[in-house]
């Protein structure tokens, strides 16, 4: 995923996702909002952490946050 792809992501009739690395994804809401989410599995259960909205949280910041959460999960 690149900043250009994110900027060019337009709302559609239904919400959709742009996937990045290791569970990081961008939710493109049908109203035009864009939210960062980190999905992971812990103890055989799917979990979701919201990391903030784009452009308030940039691609690099979202990647950094996702990696930090990944380390926390692996160490517990």
C-alpha positions, 0 to 999 in steps of 0.5 A: 500500500502507498500514500497515493493509493490511500489518497485515491481510495474513493468511497463506494456503495459499501465499505471496503478494505485496503490491506497492508502488512501483517494484519494492518488494513485501511477501512474506506467507509461508504461516507468517505471516512478512512480508518486504520485497523489492526487485526490479529488472532490471540488464543484462537480468537480474532481481535481488532484494534482501531489505530486512528483515522487517515490522514490524522494517522499516516501510513508510516505511523499506522505501520509503526503502531501495528508492529508495536501491538504485534510485539506486545501480543507476542510477548504476552 
